[in-house]
Amino acid sequence: MKPGTPQFVGGRLREVREVRGITAVDLADQIGVSPQAVSQYERGGQTPSPDVLRRIGEVLEVPTHFLLRPVRSEESAVLFFRSLSSATKRDRVRAARKYEWLRDVVGYIHGFVEFPGVRFPELHIPEDPRQLRDEDIEEAARTLRKTWGLGDGPISNVVWLAENNGVLVARQSLNSEALDAFSQWNASDQRPYIVVGTDKASAVRARFNLAHELAHVLLHRNVPTSMFNTAAIFRLLEDQANRFASAFLLPAVTFAQSVYSVTLDGFRAIKEQWGVSIAAMIMRSSQMRLVNESQTQRLFMNRSRRGWNTTEPLDDVLPAEEPRFLRRAFDLLLEQGLVSRDQIELQLARRASDIEAVVGLPRGYLARELNGVRLKMDSASISRPEPAQHREDLVFPFPPMRNRI
């Protein structure tokens, strides 16, 4: 009888295989076993020998002790994907698995660092999205701005604004040009997570994607999962999220006052001021009745003639808004010597490059010397605690952002 690995967890094998985007057949070929054997490993019908376990770790580039860890409890809340219809189920599964890894990293950091409080308004939103009117969505956008202390002008940095109000934001490659972003209101820690893809998005598109996902966590987190089975409901949710993003980024009165000319050149002149695409400004102008249907069509046709469907003016100039909370948390942990790079890899059972990828840190970041972040308390009194035992002892200084209005 061939020796197995009693502690092996099949669910972990499937998890990392899906993160890597490798099929069971391809994995079987690379580790020298049959596809049926891989299926048995994942289902728990049998376990790999120590030698096969080692080969699995090498091929999937994961520490073997990751494959011995119990799987986490499943999160029942829906993941909202902002994607094209061409996005495959495999794309979404891979993104969802990387999101699980992000949550593991966040849970690890939360053992050391105090997170900003979650500040979202309590709205009386119907569970059935078909009962949600355009005016309700506009009011929700105004209410969120008021809750977050904004006026009616442009927002200087939407990512920092969301982070300051308790949203966990990450930018990462979603390994698919058909996926833009996704979000979830996570029930286990009662905190919204938003992941924005870096595969193709310009700075203005990424801002709109983030505002779109804010709509989902604010308006749609109580929509019953049974309603997600129809294409019509999914399209409705996407249209509502787009309407919210437009209203949140382009408040009606002040945006209308800033539009001196309802033309492509007029929108181009204020694109940097508002930080949204010309296409989004055309749609907002249509929503606000600044232009009629035929004028809207003409604007989009002229936009296409100018070759702006793929890349608009200033898309290569405006800088992307980078999340800073998780990066500063790593700054703090490493600079204060609370953990080492090797300890982070060991305790999370991931390679440093994988941790960097799911958080959105620069490649090689965890290996660098870090400076500039300090604990509020005297770090000399801390003798490298176990993370889960000292959650209230460390405070991460995260001053509120001043938004330009």
Beta strands, then each sheet from edge to edge (+ up, - down):
strand 1: 80-83
strand 2: 168-172
strand 3: 179-186
strand 4: 191-197
sheet 1: 1+ 3- 4+ 2+
end
